[in-house]
Amino acid sequence: MVTIDEASRTRQPASWRLVGILLAIGGVVAFSIRPLLIKIAYVYAPDPVTLLALRMIFSLPFFLAAAFWVGRRGAMTPLRGRDMVHVAALGFIGYYLASFLDFLGLQYVSAGLGRLILFLYPTVVVLLSAVFLGHRVRPRDVAALVICYAGISLVLSVAIGHNPNLPLGAALVFAGSVMYAVYLVAGTEVIHRVGALRFSAYALVVASLCAIVQFLAVRPLSALALPVEVYVVAFVMATFSTVLPVFMTSEALRRIGANHVAILGALGPVTTVFLGWLGLDEELAPLQILGGVLVLVGVVLVSVKPART
């Protein structure tokens, strides 16, 4: 059975879908550069608390502008108190806490490996949905989970001999992936009620404020006395690898749908691994490539819904 949204998308001209595909690819690539920027910033200032705060300080004006613009749209009903609490909680979990754990983990693992581990979140969504929402786990899902975790195990087995801190870093990044999966599972109904764009804008404002408050609580203002390179990297991370992909992906979802965006999302880890190898001299052994391919295949398998007629 074809849904109304799917039917409306098929009636659009080819150029409409082409723009959606290009936006999805652009959003994936822009977001995938973020781990590389974090690794570069750590060369000058290895402090995840300060770096995350700078990223969100530069991002906050854009998210406030988006929240103001969405709030001015007369067709949208005001948020109820319960929805405001849910948006704040999900913004904390899905955007602030998940990001902070990712920043912490990237102190100990390569950008490519970190992105690959983070990319496991759809498999966690399947498990959480089965446990808490009673969703059926299909044989296809089981196969995808086995492929994914066999692949990541292969990658870790190769890398662990060269990095004694790898288990800690991998655990932190995976915890961030779990937090993002929790956000997706818990936020589905809220997003439908509130609206995707309004939800994203408000939740990201909350996440930005959380990062800034954390910095003010645990770091002195003198911690901002950093090399200019850190500010340049943080600004690029905020604009090019945070704000831009959020809105590009949102528009891509509207134009081509979640299935196609999920398929194109597999470009993310590939981009990070390749650029990490090219620009940061990160190791790219044959077994790691094989493990990465297994992860990508498994995630795409579990993310993409079978076509229905």
LUMVEX-726518 format. One record per residue (C-alpha): residue in one letter; x, z, y. Coordinates in steps of 0.5 Angstrom, whole numbers, plus 500, padded with zeros to 3 digits. Each point is the difference from the previous one (the first is absolute). Layout:
% residues N
> a; X; Z; Y $
...
% end
This chain:
% residues 309
> m; 500; 500; 500 $
> v; 503; 498; 507 $
> t; 499; 505; 505 $
> i; 497; 498; 507 $
> d; 507; 502; 503 $
> e; 504; 495; 495 $
> a; 494; 495; 501 $
> s; 501; 500; 508 $
> r; 508; 499; 499 $
> t; 499; 494; 496 $
> r; 496; 497; 505 $
> q; 505; 501; 505 $
> p; 505; 494; 502 $
> a; 507; 499; 496 $
> s; 503; 502; 507 $
> w; 497; 507; 500 $
> r; 502; 501; 493 $
> l; 507; 498; 502 $
> v; 501; 504; 506 $
> g; 497; 506; 495 $
> i; 506; 498; 495 $
> l; 505; 500; 506 $
> l; 498; 507; 502 $
> a; 500; 503; 494 $
> i; 507; 497; 498 $
> g; 502; 502; 507 $
> g; 497; 507; 499 $
> v; 504; 501; 494 $
> v; 507; 498; 502 $
> a; 499; 504; 507 $
> f; 498; 506; 496 $
> s; 506; 499; 495 $
> i; 505; 500; 505 $
> r; 499; 507; 501 $
> p; 504; 503; 495 $
> l; 506; 496; 502 $
> l; 499; 503; 507 $
> i; 500; 507; 498 $
> k; 506; 499; 496 $
> i; 503; 497; 506 $
> a; 498; 506; 505 $
> y; 503; 505; 495 $
> v; 507; 497; 501 $
> y; 499; 503; 507 $
> a; 496; 506; 499 $
> p; 498; 502; 493 $
> d; 494; 504; 502 $
> p; 493; 498; 497 $
> v; 496; 505; 505 $
> t; 503; 497; 506 $
> l; 500; 493; 498 $
> l; 493; 500; 498 $
> a; 498; 504; 506 $
> l; 503; 494; 504 $
> r; 496; 495; 496 $
> m; 494; 503; 501 $
> i; 501; 501; 508 $
> f; 501; 493; 501 $
> s; 494; 498; 495 $
> l; 495; 505; 504 $
> p; 499; 496; 506 $
> f; 498; 494; 496 $
> f; 495; 504; 495 $
> l; 497; 504; 506 $
> a; 499; 493; 503 $
> a; 496; 498; 494 $
> a; 496; 506; 499 $
> f; 498; 500; 507 $
> w; 498; 492; 500 $
> v; 496; 502; 493 $
> g; 497; 506; 503 $
> r; 497; 495; 506 $
> r; 497; 496; 495 $
> g; 492; 501; 502 $
> a; 498; 498; 493 $
> m; 504; 506; 496 $
> t; 496; 506; 499 $
> p; 504; 507; 502 $
> l; 504; 503; 495 $
> r; 497; 506; 496 $
> g; 503; 507; 500 $
> r; 501; 499; 492 $
> d; 503; 493; 501 $
> m; 505; 502; 506 $
> v; 503; 506; 495 $
> h; 500; 495; 494 $
> v; 504; 495; 505 $
> a; 505; 505; 502 $
> a; 501; 502; 493 $
> l; 501; 493; 497 $
> g; 505; 498; 506 $
> f; 504; 507; 499 $
> i; 500; 498; 492 $
> g; 501; 492; 500 $
> y; 504; 499; 507 $
> y; 504; 506; 502 $
> l; 501; 504; 493 $
> a; 501; 493; 496 $
> s; 505; 498; 505 $
> f; 504; 506; 501 $
> l; 501; 500; 492 $
> d; 502; 493; 501 $
> f; 505; 502; 505 $
> l; 503; 506; 496 $
> g; 501; 496; 494 $
> l; 503; 494; 504 $
> q; 506; 505; 501 $
> y; 502; 499; 493 $
> v; 498; 494; 497 $
> s; 501; 493; 502 $
> a; 495; 496; 504 $
> g; 498; 495; 495 $
> l; 499; 506; 495 $
> g; 496; 504; 504 $
> r; 495; 494; 502 $
> l; 499; 498; 493 $
> i; 498; 508; 498 $
> l; 496; 500; 506 $
> f; 496; 493; 497 $
> l; 498; 504; 494 $
> y; 494; 503; 504 $
> p; 495; 496; 497 $
> t; 501; 502; 493 $
> v; 499; 507; 503 $
> v; 494; 498; 503 $
> v; 498; 498; 493 $
> l; 501; 507; 497 $
> l; 497; 504; 506 $
> s; 494; 496; 499 $
> a; 499; 501; 493 $
> v; 501; 507; 500 $
> f; 496; 502; 507 $
> l; 495; 494; 500 $
> g; 499; 499; 493 $
> h; 502; 492; 501 $
> r; 501; 497; 493 $
> v; 508; 498; 498 $
> r; 500; 493; 498 $
> p; 505; 498; 494 $
> r; 502; 495; 506 $
> d; 502; 507; 504 $
> v; 503; 503; 494 $
> a; 505; 494; 499 $
> a; 501; 500; 508 $
> l; 502; 507; 500 $
> v; 505; 499; 494 $
> i; 503; 494; 503 $
> c; 501; 504; 507 $
> y; 503; 506; 497 $
> a; 504; 497; 495 $
> g; 503; 495; 506 $
> i; 501; 506; 505 $
> s; 504; 504; 494 $
> l; 504; 494; 499 $
> v; 502; 500; 507 $
> l; 501; 508; 500 $
> s; 505; 500; 494 $
> v; 504; 495; 503 $
> a; 501; 503; 507 $
> i; 500; 507; 498 $
> g; 508; 500; 497 $
> h; 502; 498; 507 $
> n; 496; 505; 504 $
> p; 499; 507; 498 $
> n; 494; 501; 505 $
> l; 496; 495; 498 $
> p; 495; 504; 496 $
> l; 499; 504; 506 $
> g; 499; 494; 505 $
> a; 496; 496; 495 $
> a; 495; 506; 499 $
> l; 499; 501; 507 $
> v; 499; 493; 501 $
> f; 495; 500; 494 $
> a; 497; 506; 503 $
> g; 498; 496; 506 $
> s; 497; 494; 496 $
> v; 496; 506; 497 $
> m; 498; 502; 507 $
> y; 498; 493; 502 $
> a; 496; 499; 494 $
> v; 496; 506; 501 $
> y; 499; 498; 507 $
> l; 497; 493; 497 $
> v; 496; 503; 495 $
> a; 497; 506; 504 $
> g; 499; 495; 506 $
> t; 496; 495; 497 $
> e; 493; 502; 502 $
> v; 502; 503; 507 $
> i; 503; 493; 502 $
> h; 494; 497; 498 $
> r; 496; 505; 504 $
> v; 505; 500; 506 $
> g; 502; 493; 500 $
> a; 507; 497; 498 $
> l; 503; 499; 507 $
> r; 497; 506; 503 $
> f; 503; 505; 494 $
> s; 507; 497; 500 $
> a; 500; 501; 508 $
> y; 498; 507; 500 $
> a; 504; 502; 493 $
> l; 506; 497; 503 $
> v; 499; 504; 507 $
> v; 500; 506; 495 $
> a; 506; 498; 496 $
> s; 504; 499; 507 $
> l; 498; 507; 503 $
> c; 502; 503; 493 $
> a; 507; 497; 500 $
> i; 501; 502; 507 $
> v; 497; 507; 499 $
> q; 505; 501; 494 $
> f; 506; 498; 505 $
> l; 498; 505; 505 $
> a; 499; 505; 495 $
> v; 507; 500; 496 $
> r; 505; 496; 505 $
> p; 502; 502; 507 $
> l; 499; 494; 505 $
> s; 508; 499; 500 $
> a; 499; 497; 493 $
> l; 497; 494; 504 $
> a; 508; 499; 503 $
> l; 501; 494; 495 $
> p; 504; 494; 501 $
> v; 496; 494; 503 $
> e; 500; 496; 493 $
> v; 495; 505; 498 $
> y; 495; 499; 505 $
> v; 501; 493; 499 $
> v; 499; 500; 493 $
> a; 494; 505; 501 $
> f; 496; 496; 505 $
> v; 501; 494; 495 $
> m; 498; 504; 494 $
> a; 494; 502; 504 $
> t; 497; 494; 503 $
> f; 503; 494; 495 $
> s; 499; 504; 494 $
> t; 494; 505; 501 $
> v; 496; 498; 505 $
> l; 500; 492; 499 $
> p; 499; 500; 492 $
> v; 494; 505; 501 $
> f; 496; 495; 504 $
> m; 503; 494; 497 $
> t; 498; 503; 493 $
> s; 493; 502; 503 $
> e; 498; 493; 502 $
> a; 503; 497; 494 $
> l; 495; 504; 496 $
> r; 495; 498; 504 $
> r; 502; 492; 499 $
> i; 502; 500; 493 $
> g; 498; 506; 496 $
> a; 503; 506; 497 $
> n; 502; 496; 493 $
> h; 504; 495; 504 $
> v; 503; 505; 504 $
> a; 502; 504; 494 $
> i; 504; 494; 497 $
> l; 504; 499; 506 $
> g; 501; 507; 501 $
> a; 505; 499; 494 $
> l; 505; 496; 505 $
> g; 501; 507; 503 $
> p; 505; 503; 495 $
> v; 503; 493; 499 $
> t; 501; 500; 508 $
> t; 503; 507; 500 $
> v; 505; 499; 494 $
> f; 502; 493; 502 $
> l; 502; 502; 507 $
> g; 503; 507; 498 $
> w; 505; 496; 496 $
> l; 501; 495; 505 $
> g; 501; 505; 506 $
> l; 501; 507; 497 $
> d; 504; 498; 494 $
> e; 496; 503; 495 $
> e; 501; 499; 493 $
> l; 496; 495; 496 $
> a; 501; 500; 493 $
> p; 497; 495; 495 $
> l; 496; 506; 497 $
> q; 498; 503; 506 $
> i; 497; 493; 502 $
> l; 497; 500; 493 $
> g; 497; 507; 501 $
> g; 497; 498; 507 $
> v; 497; 493; 498 $
> l; 496; 505; 494 $
> v; 498; 504; 506 $
> l; 497; 495; 504 $
> v; 497; 496; 494 $
> g; 496; 507; 498 $
> v; 498; 502; 507 $
> v; 497; 493; 502 $
> l; 497; 500; 493 $
> v; 497; 507; 502 $
> s; 498; 498; 507 $
> v; 497; 494; 499 $
> k; 492; 500; 498 $
> p; 498; 494; 495 $
> a; 496; 495; 503 $
> r; 493; 500; 499 $
> t; 495; 495; 500 $
% end
